[in-house]
């Protein structure tokens, strides 16, 4: 059962966008995309909120996401969130295959 996690990063002074740009430039985003079980890892900018960035993060299973959360890169991501003083709001959507 795959699922998608939407994470809204919100800050001030353009910090959410700076965070996403640093995630891209540092290679962290590509490392996450290359992890086993990752289906999608993409940032988007909401048209009506210049201080928020939306991350759409898809995974094949809870186990794959748990492995990601235990990886050393999570400390780097947490440090970047702290650097940019971001707040997070998380939504999870589970895909249900109906046959």
Phi, psi and omega in degrees: 000114179273165179206164179236138176244124173260124178241121177262114176263124181234137179213206177226164176055034178076013185293329179296317179293319178299321177300310181297320179296320178290324176301318179291307186295328182282346183090356180299318180299317179293325177297320179292318178300330182276351181293144177299129178095351178280130180256333184196143175206093187224139177261145179223152179251115178297137182294330186257010182209096184286353181256011181233145172236137177257127172255125173254118190234113183249143182223148179288329185201163174299323180299319179295318179292320178300318178298317177299315182295336179268357183284155179300334182292340179297326177294323179292319179295316179298321179295321178292320177299319179292317179307317183266002176054055184264149169255153183236145168230130188240136172233141179237133180237124182258130177276127179248116179277119179253131179237000000 
